[in-house]
């Protein structure tokens, strides 16, 4: 079996994966947020891979379309950014310049139309190598595509990392709100985008001869983007952060303001017994307490050296020690063996207790 046959099998496998993604999107469509942007991303993927379909099925009659599809990778990851950000940030700020990579790539990709059809027909057999002054339209578009995917991938990855870093500051049960798979695949996308840039640069200046470097470029970019779509077509449980990270790191509240915020939070916690609520978030609690979320998080961090999760857990543990250990002999016996102050054990007991009493 030749290398070309293996590559064709890989493309067919990706097509099967794409069909699965479309099926997942249809099945979960009513439960998905930002479904329009996600649909745009899904539609963009096979268009980005158009050159490979033309090659694989030898559609020489459509060779005039060759080299005009790379911009769809930029559209795809731009749409992914619009899908992911509202899941991470309660009040996302949309910046106009984020569409800049898409516009620039689209404008420069149109220069491929300046190349003769005979030249593009030859690319169906073998990708161009060298002669950058003559064939620059063939190189500039994938190069810009790689840089655009790299830039937007870094922005998405940074937002995901920031979300996970401060998750304990705004939820009590962070394991219920993590989306590590999406973080991992976006990090991988950044890595392969950088590899794609190196690949295009090497082909541009003829550093080495790979007859199908364009196919390799499409494959290494298309695969992680396809996996990202697979992850996003199933509803993700997240807690969009209400925190202003800049304010949280800069401070700005007086000691009196922070003490007042903590006192109000403590009264609300006791009066409403919010610590019994599974999946409690800082947003819900601050709405109940009529407090600013960032101010409370900052106050707990500075005055108590705690995050929101630890603040709530101290009430859960007190409840476990004062109530559950006196009323449930089984829990009391296990606690004696582990030690009364086994926070890990008592925390697990509290979660199970609240679930059973929902």
N, C-alpha and C positions, 0 to 999 in steps of 0.2 A: 504493500500500500504506500503510495507516494505521499509527500508532504502536502501537496495540493488536495488530495482526497481527504486527508486528515482534517485539513482546514475547512473543507466543505461540510464534513460531518459535524465539526464544531459549530459552524454557522446554522446548520439544521437544528442542532441541540439548542442554540440560542433562540431560534424561532419557536421551538416547543416551549421554552421558558417564557417567551413573550406571550404566547397564547394563554399560558397559565396566569400570567399577570393580568391580561385582559379579563379573564374569567373571574379572578379575585376582585378586580375593580368593580365589575358588574354585580357580583355577589354582595360586596360590602358597601356599595355606592351610597346607600341611605345613611350609613353610619360614619362616612368619611367626611372630614372637614376640608374646606378648600378643594373640593372635588374638581372644579373647573381647571384649576392650575395643574392638578395631578393628571387630569385627562390630557391637557396640553403636553405634559411631559411624556406621557405614554405614547401619544401620537407622534411625537418628535423622534422617538428611538428608531423605528424602522426607516424613517426618512434620513436620519444620520447615516444609517448603514446602506443607503441606496447604491453607492458605488459597488459594494460587495454583492448585492443582488444582481446588478448588471454583469459583473464579472462571472459569477457562479452560473448564471443562466445564459451567458453569452448573448446578451441583448444588444448587439452592435448597432441595431437600428435606433437605439436610444442613447447613443454615445454622446450626443450633444448635451445630455443632462449630467454627464460625468464631471465630477469635481465641484458640483454646486450644492452639495448636501452637508458639508462639515458644519455649517452655521447652526444646524439643528441640534448639535451637541451643546452649543452655548445656550440655545433656547431651552433645551431640556434641563440643564442645571440651573438656569435662571428660574424656571418654573418650580424646580425642587426647592430652591431657596424660599420662594413664596409659600410653598406648602409647609416647610419645616419651621420657619421662624415664628409663626403664630402659635405653634405648639410649645415653644420655649419661652416666649416673652408675652406678657399680658397686653402690653401696649407697644407693638412693634413700630419702629420708625422706618418708613420706606424712603430710600434716597434715590433720586433720579439717576445719579451716575451709575447705579448698578445695572442700568440698561445700556451703558456705554459700550461694554465689550460686545454685546449682541449687535449693536448698530454698526460699530467699526468693522466687525467680522463680516457682516452682511454686505457692507459697501465694498470692501476689498475682495470678497469672494466673487462679486460681479465681474471682476477683471478677468476671471477665467473665460468669460465669453469672448475676450479678445484673442484667445488662442484658436488656431484653426481646428476644425473638426477632425482632420486627418491625424493631428498630433494627439488629440484626446482619444481617438480610436485606438491608437497604439498603446495607450495606458491600460487598456483592457487586457493586454498581453503582458506588459511589463511597465512598472512604475518609472517615471523619469528620474534620472540621477545626474547631478551636476548641472552645469550651464545656468547658474542662478540669474545672470543678467538677462537671459532670454526667456527662461521659464519661471521667472519669479512669481507669476500668478499661481502656479501649481504648488509653490512652497509657502507663500505668505499666508494662505488661508488655514492650512492645518497648523502652522506655527501659531497664528493668532488663536485658533481654536484651543490648542494646548494651553496657552497662557491664560485664556479666559476661564477654562475649566479649572485650572490651577488656582486662579484668584478667587473665583466664587466657591470652589471647594474648600479653600482655606477659611473663608468667611463663615461658611456653614459649620465646618469642624470647630472653629473657635467658639461659635455660639453654643454648640453642643457641649463642648468642654466646660464652658462657663456655667451652663445650666446644671451639669452634674456636680461641678465644684460647689455650687451654692444650694444644692438640693436640700440638704439638711437644715438650711436656714429658712426654708419655706414649706416643708412638709414634715409630718411626723413619721411616716412610714416610707422612706425613700425607695426601698426595694420595689414598691408598687408602681413607681413613676419613672424608673430608669429605662432608657432606650439605647443600651450599649451597642446593639447590633448596627443601628443607623450610624452611630459615631464611628465604629470600626470601618464600615464600608465607605464612609465619606473620607476617612483618613487614607484608605487604600486608593480612592479616586484621585486624591491629591498626588500620591506617589506615582501612579501610572501616568498622570498628566505630565509630570516632570520628565518621566521616561520618554513620553511621546515627543516632548520638545527636543530632547537630545536626539531622538531618532530622526526627526525631520531635519534638524540642523546638520546631522551627519550626511543625510542623503542630499541636502542642498549643495554642500561643498564637496561631495564625492569622497568622503572619508572612507566609506566602504560600500560595497555593491550588494544591495538586497533587492532583487527584482520586484518583490511585492511589499515594499516598506509601507505603502499606503494601506494595504490590507491589514498589516500588523498594527499600524496606528489605529485603524478603526476597531480592530478586535480588542486591543488592550484598553481602549477608552470605552468601548461599547459594553464590555462585560461587567465592570463595576457599576456603570450607570444602570444596567439591566437589573443587577442585584439590588441596587438602591430602590428602584421602582417596585421590586418584589416586596421589600420591607415596608414601603410606604402604602401599599395597596391593602394592608390590613390595619384596622383602627389601632392607634397607639394611645396608651393611657399616659398622659403627661399632665404636669401642673404648670401652666404658663406662669413664669415668674413675675411677681408684681414689684420686684426689687429694682431700685435704681443703683446699679453696681458702682457707678462713679460716686454717688453720695455715700454709699455704704463704706467705701474705702477712704473717702475724704473726711467723713465726720461732719461736724457743723452744729451739733446739738449741744446745749448746755447740760450740765449735770442735773439741774432741776427738771428740765424737760424730759430727760431720759428716765429719771426716777418716777416722774408722774406717769409716763407711758407704761412703765413696768407695773406700777401700782394699779393702774386701770386694767391692765391685762390680767393681773392676778385676781382681781375682783370678778372679772368676766369669766375667767376659767373656773372659779369656785361656784359662782352663781349658776352658770349654764351647764356645768359638768362637761365641758367640751372635751376633756381628756378621754371621755368614754367613746368619742366618735372615731370610728375607723376611717383612715384616709383623710384626717383633718389637715387642712392646708392653711398657710398663713393668710391667704386671701380671704377665706371663709371666716377665720377667727377675727381678723381685723375689721371685717365688715360688721361682725356681731359686736365687737368692742368699740366701734367707731374710732379706730386708730389708723394712722398711716403705716403701711406695711414696712417701708424702709426705715422709718423712725423706730419702730418696735424692734426690728432686727438689729439696728445699730445700738439701741439701748441695751439689749440683751448681750450683745457682743462686748460692749465696753464695760458696763456695770457688773454683769454677772459672769462674763467670760463663757457664755453659753450661746448655742444656736437655738432656733425655735424647737427643733426636735428634742433637745435635751431639756428645754424648759417644760414642755408638755410631759415628757417621760417622768420627771420628778413627781408629778401629780399621779401618774399611773402607778408608779412604784409605791407611793404612800398609800394609795387605795388598795393595792395588792397586800401590803403588809398589815394594814389596819382592818381590812374587811375580809378579803378572801382567805387569809391564813386562819382567821377565827371561825369562818363558817364552812370551810371545805377541808375535811380531815385529810383527804388524799393529797391535796396541794401542800398542806402543812407538813405531812410526813416526808414528802420529797424535798421540801425546803429545808427541813432539819438536816437531811443528809448532805445537801449541797451548801448549806449555810444560809441563814436568814437574809443576808445581804447579797445574795446571788442575783444581781440585776438582770443578767441575761435570762436566767430562768424565770424570774418574775415578769419580765417584759414579755416573754413568749406566752406565759400563762394569761397575762392581761389580754393579749390579742385574741387568743382562743376563747377566753371568757366573753369578750365583747362580740365576737362572731356568733357564738352560741346563743347570745341573748338579743341578737338583732331581730 
